[in-house]
Amino acid sequence: MERVGRAVCYHPMNTPACSGPVLSRRDFLARTGLAAVAAGLAPSAMTAAESSVAAPAKPAAPGRYDIGILEKWFFDGGNGGPLKYTPDEMAQTLDEIGLDLELTLRKQGHITPEKAPDELPVMVAALAKKQRRILWVALDTVRPDEPHWEKAVRVAKANGVPQYRHRGFQYAPGKPLKAQIANFHSMAKEFAAANKEIGIQAVYQIHAGQRMAGSAAWDLDMILGDIDPKFFGVAFDTQHVMMEQSLAWPNAVELLAPRTVALCVKSFKWEGDRTVEVPLGQGRVKKAIVDQVIAAHGGPLPICIHIEHFMGAAGKLAPVPFAERAAIVEAFRADARVLRGWLGLAPS
């Protein structure tokens, strides 16, 4: 179902116009063959025949947690530099950390979407030699008419990756929010239709911020609407939810529990009106929020540690050469020790 030929455009309120012809969603669905699939995405429409589709991201067995890391430090994220860990170096680093991987599969990622057919199988094979794997891939895709994303997630699915992370929608200033939410919902249904056909699950990571759709929790519930989380669910982010919800974070846990299929864990503290990222156990994110997300989900779910507090000499996030990785390895191991303690797991 890879899209070929001249690019087509939607007219989402938060994205610039493009040079291709503008199609309505109905025309786009008809042209891509997704209309019939999109009509049956609501949970009430699920049938026994759909059970033949591989069920991605099933909850782990009781007491078993799949834990990974987001790997921003192991490549030059579009900065023009040559640094990028080889698959064997990535496998070695994960083996030292003792966790699996959230791989960036995007334009400025460790692997770019158009190179996924060649590079992703090599990465998967290298990780397997160290008994490590990719929990999910992080895309920068926002709209379903963007190039390469579908080819990339098909390659991911074929290589045993059960989930991919959607980039997230952003509100355009000065336009009615409810109309934008309806627009996002339409696009989310198209993603879910493609995911259903492929047999993969998208996750929507909550991000804080005025323009970040989903930061309020209620709007994310509306964006996903009647979409079955089997095809498009929520990656609940402890830091971003607590930044936005403050004392009301349990409401976000409860509201999004039926949609939550993954958990992103990191922490922060307030310094005046700004937030500062800190290691787990040293900030606002406590064991209680992790406990409640897991309890609301009904058991273990994939968890990814996102470290934002590890900065380079200039005080900014910067890639770490392979030969100098000891400090970032220990930073991940330290957060993992705290998380494992919260989960009641033995140290790795």
Secondary structure by P-SEA (a helix, b strand, c coil): ccccccbbbbbcccccccccccccaaaaaaaacaaaaaaccccccccccccccccccccccccccbbbbbccccccccccccccccaaaaaaaaaaaccccccccccccccccccccccaaaaaaaaaaacccccbbbbccccccccaaaaaaaaaaaacccbbbccbbbbbccccaaaaaaaaaaaaaaaaaaaaaacbbbbbbbbbcccccccaaaaaaaaacccccccbbbbccaaaaaaccccaaaaaaaaacccccbbbbbcccccccbbbbbccccccccaaaaaaaaaaaccccbbbbbbcccccccccccccccccaaaaaaaaaaaaaaaaaaaccccc
